[in-house]
Amino acid sequence: MSCKDKRFTRCFWSFGPPKKIYKLFRPVVVIDGTFLKGRYCGTLLTPIAIDPSNHISPLVFLITYSETTKSWTYFLEMFGSNFHGYDTRLAVISDMNPRITSAVPKVIPFVIHAFCNFHIFNNVKTTLKSTRIAFRIAAEALSSIDFDKHMNAIRNIDFVGLQYILDIPRETWSNEYIPISMYIFILY
């Protein structure tokens, strides 16, 4: 725990069992934060992974004052130090939070950083309702032919929607273009 000006700044902790079997987990970690409300406000940051029994398992926890690039950087550094460095075949999935996208390449430059299709789909759903189904199918496409077919459908329905989607690098959300195919099954 750290204190600054008699104010709580952050608290990091992890439990022993995930550390002991971490090498058996799937090499995909999903990171996200959630806001704490009530008497003690703040933000809880945590990575989750799938254990050998196919259960979702939280690995570490960080409570911090807010979701900043500095707090995400600290979080990723502490996660790496608690799990004896990162495996070079690791993929990290997150929402498109600019603080996360800034911290991940600084702390773990070799990682494959993908965006959660659920979050992108929800953004498409709220801003571009007419393209959401075609986007979902394009994101899950396993061939470039299927991907192009559904992206053309989006182009024909809503060109503005297509521009929104194309502003996000397809290597970060499309099963067809993600750099390592072994992660396909988990990306949506």
N, C-alpha and C positions, 0 to 999 in steps of 0.2 A: 504494500500500500504506500502511496506517496501523498504527501501533504504540501500544499503551497498556499501561503497566506491563510492558514487554518481552514482550508477548503479541500475537500476530497477531489483528487484528480483522476486516479484510476486504481483498479485492483485486478490483478491477473491471477488465475489459478487453473490447475489441471489435476486430474485424478490419475492414479497409478495404472489401473487396468488397460486403458487405451494405449498408454505408452508401451506396455509390455507386448501387445499384439499389433501395433501399428503397421508393421511390415506386412501383415496378412490382410490389411484392409485394401479395398480397391483403390487404385492410385488417382482417385478423383475426390477433391475436397470442395464442398460448397460453402462459401463464406457469406455472411449477411449480418446485419445489425437490426436491433429493434429498440424502440424507445421505452424507457421505464417511466411510469407515471405514478403519481401518488406523492407521498411525503418525501421520498428519496428519488429524485429525478436523475436521469442520465441515459446512457445508451449501453446495451449489452451487445457485444460482438462475439460471435462464435463460429467455428468451422464445424461442419458435420461430414462424416464419411460413412460408407457402408462397410460393416464388419463382415467377417467370414460367414456368419449365419444370416446374411442379407438383412440385418437390422440397421436402422439409421442410428448413428452414435455421435453425440457431441464430443469433441476432442479436448478443447480448452475453452476458457471463458475470460472475457475482459469486460469489466464495467468501467466506463469512462464518462467524462462530463459531456462530450459530444462526439459526433462522427466526423472527424477531421482527417486530413492526410497524415498528420502527425500520429494520431491515435491508431489509424490503420497500419502505418509503418511499424509502430511499436508492437502492435498485435501480431503482425506477420513475423517480426523478428523473434518475439517471445515464443510463438508457435514453432518456429524452426529450431530454436535452442532447446525446447522441451521435447521435440521429437527427433533429436540428433541430426539436424540438418534435413534438407529436403531431398526426396528421391528425385532423380533427374527425369523420371517418366511421369511426373505429377501434372495433373490438370486441375486448374482452379476455375470454378464456376461462380459467377456473382451477378448481381444486377449491374446496370450501367452507371452506377454511382461514380462520378468523376474522381472522387477521393480514393476509391478502390483502384480504379484504372490507373491512377498516378502512383500508388504505393506498390502494387504488385510487381511491375517491371523493375523497380528500384531494389526491392528486397529479394525477389526470386526471378531474375531475368530469363532463365531457361524454361520456365513453366509455360504451359499452354494455357492462356487465359481466355475462357469462353464466357459468353453472356447467357444467362438463363432465358430460355425461350418463353417461359411463362411470363416473365416481366416484359419482354418485348411484345408478346402477344397481347398482354393487357394494355400496353401503350397503343398498339395498333387498334385494339378493340374500342378504346375510348375516343381515339382521334380519327380513326379511319375504319368505321364499322363495315363498310362494303368490301374491304380487303382482308379481313381477319381470317376467314377460313382458308383462302388461297395462301396466305402467309404461313399458316400452320402446316399445310400440306407441303409447301415449298421447303420449310425448315426441316421437315422430317424426310424429305426425298433422299433416296440413296443413290440416285444417278443424276448426272448433269442434264440428261434429257428431261427427266421429270422435273428437276429444279427449274430449268428454263421454261418449260411448259407453264408452270404455275406462276412464275415471275411475269411471263407474258400475259397471263390472265389478269394479274394485278395491274399491269400496264394498260390493258384495255378497259379496266373498270375505273381505276383511279390513279392518274399519273402522279398526283401530289403524294399519294400513299406510297407509290413506288419510290419516289425520291426520298421519303422518310426512311424507308427500309434500306435503300442503297447507301444511305449515309452511315449505316452500321456495317463495318467490314464483314462480308459473308463468311470469312474464315472464323469468325467468333460466334456464329449462331447456326450455320447450316451444316447438317450432318454430312452432306456431300463434300463440303470444302474444309471441314475441320481438319487440322493437320495430321491427327493420328486416329485412324478408324476404330481402334479398340474402345474408344470412349463413346461411340455412337449411341449405344443402348442407354446411356445415362443422361444424355444432354436434353431430354425433354420430359 
